[in-house]
Amino acid sequence: MIGDDAEDYLARTSVKWLHKLGLNVMTMSPAKKDYGDHNYPLERIEKAIRWLKTSGNQKIGIVSASTTGTLALTAASYFEDITLTNCNVQ
C-alpha cells in the first residue's frame, strides 16, 4: 500500500525490487487519485490474503507508508495470516 494509484512510480518500483528478491507481490491502490482511506476496505485485504494462500504463498506480510500505515497495522491486527508488518506512519 504505497502510492496513490496502481501507476504510482513508488509502488511500481517497490514491486519490482521485491520481485527481484524472489518474493511474490501484490499491490493495492484506492480509486484513481482518491486519497481517502475509505477506499481501502479490509475486505479487499482479506480477499487478497485468500488469493495469495490459494496461489501457494505460505507467509504473508504487509508493507505501507504514510497514511496507509494505519490501515496496514489495522489489517495485521485483524488477520492472523499477516505475520510481517512494515509501516512508516507519519
Summary of the structure (lengths in Angstrom):
residues: 90
radius of gyration: 12.4
end to end distance: 14.5
largest distance: 33.9
contacts: 223
relative contact order: 0.18
helix: 43%
strand: 14%
